[in-house]
Amino acid sequence: MNSELVRNSLKLFTAAFITAGVALWTERIEFVWYPLVAVVVVVDDNDDQTAKAASNRILGTAMGGLITFIVHTIVQGWVGVLVSLLVMIPVLRVLGWSGGLNTAGLLSVMFLMIPDYTALDWNYVFNRGLDTIVGCIIALLVGLLFWPRGVYEQLNQADAELRRAMGDQLQRYRDWLNHKGPRPVPLPPAPLSIRLQRIEALVRQEQRSSRRSQLKRRGWNRRLLLWQQGHFHWLAWEQMMAELPEAVLRRAELVESSVEAMANELRSGVIGSKAPASLKQWHTTTQREQLPLFAILALAQEQQPLHGSLRALAKSVPC
């Protein structure tokens, strides 16, 4: 998270610095404030959202400036602002430019703050629109050229972090069951949930974009479902493992064999030698070893789908 914060801060600083430099260097831009506001509004933590914000701001600026100027030639003051908002809201919705509504509304209020705004002409509206476009273009170039960020690289990174965290924990369970280490403490849910939420957010973002067919082709829709199911059963499984006595877990051979298979699958991507045990196998083992029936079967209800999810994840390599 710290690296992301530094990246986004540098991106905003660089875009604002270049914009201010261009505005001061050229005599074409009279008010530096306009392109700088465009940079602040357009630059987003997500590069795809930056492009979307830029298009919305350009369209909102053009339409907001046009409607505001026309209205204020007829009605002045705060009444003109109200009439401008009442007109531009349905117009932008009909044109499908609802994303630029906030920019258009802001422009209407800003117009009222200009001294002697009633004396302004079409040149002012045109020039301020160009100033805003300059800020949008610089923000886009900085975001897409200087700090490009690949969605699938982020997905692979979050996926690898989840696999590494669970794989290391399973290895600790494996060592403990083999008398090679202490009993593991369940992993805190928050870090796992944050990584899963990151994958969910990126997948939703791609599903709303024009690249959704590529997302499906790479198998991330199915992989997300597997992670969601595995995450749910993992939390419940670890809680049950923590509550069962050590002597009971050491006598339940299916626990050890499944843990070993899941550890190998997550850490090395090799499919375990044993498929997830059926409930009938769990029931047979429980009766043979005289283990507490309901506690072991409850554990099996979580370990069986967990093993199945992790096994399916090992089969589908992210790309």
Secondary structure in CASP SS format (residue, H / E / C, confidence):
PFRMAT SS
TARGET T0000
AUTHOR 0000-0000-0000
METHOD secondary structure of the structure
MODEL  1
M C 1.00
N H 1.00
S H 1.00
E H 1.00
L H 1.00
V H 1.00
R H 1.00
N H 1.00
S H 1.00
L H 1.00
K H 1.00
L H 1.00
F H 1.00
T H 1.00
A H 1.00
A H 1.00
F H 1.00
I H 1.00
T H 1.00
A H 1.00
G H 1.00
V H 1.00
A H 1.00
L H 1.00
W H 1.00
T C 1.00
E C 1.00
R C 1.00
I C 1.00
E C 1.00
F C 1.00
V C 1.00
W H 1.00
Y H 1.00
P H 1.00
L H 1.00
V H 1.00
A H 1.00
V H 1.00
V H 1.00
V H 1.00
V H 1.00
V C 1.00
D C 1.00
D C 1.00
N C 1.00
D H 1.00
D H 1.00
Q H 1.00
T H 1.00
A H 1.00
K H 1.00
A H 1.00
A H 1.00
S H 1.00
N H 1.00
R H 1.00
I H 1.00
L H 1.00
G H 1.00
T H 1.00
A H 1.00
M H 1.00
G H 1.00
G H 1.00
L H 1.00
I H 1.00
T H 1.00
F H 1.00
I H 1.00
V H 1.00
H H 1.00
T C 1.00
I C 1.00
V C 1.00
Q C 1.00
G H 1.00
W H 1.00
V H 1.00
G H 1.00
V H 1.00
L H 1.00
V H 1.00
S H 1.00
L H 1.00
L H 1.00
V H 1.00
M H 1.00
I H 1.00
P H 1.00
V H 1.00
L H 1.00
R H 1.00
V H 1.00
L H 1.00
G C 1.00
W C 1.00
S H 1.00
G H 1.00
G H 1.00
L H 1.00
N H 1.00
T H 1.00
A H 1.00
G H 1.00
L H 1.00
L H 1.00
S H 1.00
V H 1.00
M H 1.00
F H 1.00
L H 1.00
M H 1.00
I C 1.00
P C 1.00
D C 1.00
Y H 1.00
T H 1.00
A H 1.00
L C 1.00
D C 1.00
W H 1.00
N H 1.00
Y H 1.00
V H 1.00
F H 1.00
N H 1.00
R H 1.00
G H 1.00
L H 1.00
D H 1.00
T H 1.00
I H 1.00
V H 1.00
G H 1.00
C H 1.00
I H 1.00
I H 1.00
A H 1.00
L H 1.00
L H 1.00
V H 1.00
G H 1.00
L H 1.00
L H 1.00
F H 1.00
W C 1.00
P C 1.00
R C 1.00
G C 1.00
V H 1.00
Y H 1.00
E H 1.00
Q H 1.00
L H 1.00
N H 1.00
Q H 1.00
A H 1.00
D H 1.00
A H 1.00
E H 1.00
L H 1.00
R H 1.00
R H 1.00
A H 1.00
M H 1.00
G H 1.00
D H 1.00
Q H 1.00
L H 1.00
Q H 1.00
R H 1.00
Y H 1.00
R H 1.00
D H 1.00
W H 1.00
L H 1.00
N C 1.00
H C 1.00
K C 1.00
G C 1.00
P C 1.00
R C 1.00
P C 1.00
V C 1.00
P C 1.00
L C 1.00
P C 1.00
P H 1.00
A H 1.00
P H 1.00
L H 1.00
S H 1.00
I H 1.00
R H 1.00
L H 1.00
Q H 1.00
R H 1.00
I H 1.00
E H 1.00
A H 1.00
L H 1.00
V H 1.00
R H 1.00
Q H 1.00
E H 1.00
Q H 1.00
R H 1.00
S C 1.00
S C 1.00
R C 1.00
R H 1.00
S H 1.00
Q H 1.00
L H 1.00
K H 1.00
R H 1.00
R C 1.00
G C 1.00
W H 1.00
N H 1.00
R H 1.00
R H 1.00
L H 1.00
L H 1.00
L H 1.00
W H 1.00
Q H 1.00
Q H 1.00
G H 1.00
H H 1.00
F H 1.00
H H 1.00
W H 1.00
L H 1.00
A H 1.00
W H 1.00
E H 1.00
Q H 1.00
M H 1.00
M H 1.00
A H 1.00
E H 1.00
L C 1.00
P C 1.00
E H 1.00
A H 1.00
V H 1.00
L H 1.00
R H 1.00
R H 1.00
A C 1.00
E H 1.00
L H 1.00
V H 1.00
E H 1.00
S H 1.00
S H 1.00
V H 1.00
E H 1.00
A H 1.00
M H 1.00
A H 1.00
N H 1.00
E H 1.00
L H 1.00
R H 1.00
S H 1.00
G C 1.00
V C 1.00
I C 1.00
G C 1.00
S C 1.00
K C 1.00
A C 1.00
P C 1.00
A C 1.00
S C 1.00
L H 1.00
K H 1.00
Q H 1.00
W H 1.00
H H 1.00
T H 1.00
T H 1.00
T H 1.00
Q H 1.00
R H 1.00
E H 1.00
Q C 1.00
L C 1.00
P C 1.00
L H 1.00
F H 1.00
A H 1.00
I H 1.00
L H 1.00
A H 1.00
L H 1.00
A H 1.00
Q H 1.00
E H 1.00
Q H 1.00
Q H 1.00
P H 1.00
L H 1.00
H H 1.00
G H 1.00
S H 1.00
L H 1.00
R H 1.00
A H 1.00
L H 1.00
A H 1.00
K H 1.00
S C 1.00
V C 1.00
P C 1.00
C C 1.00
END
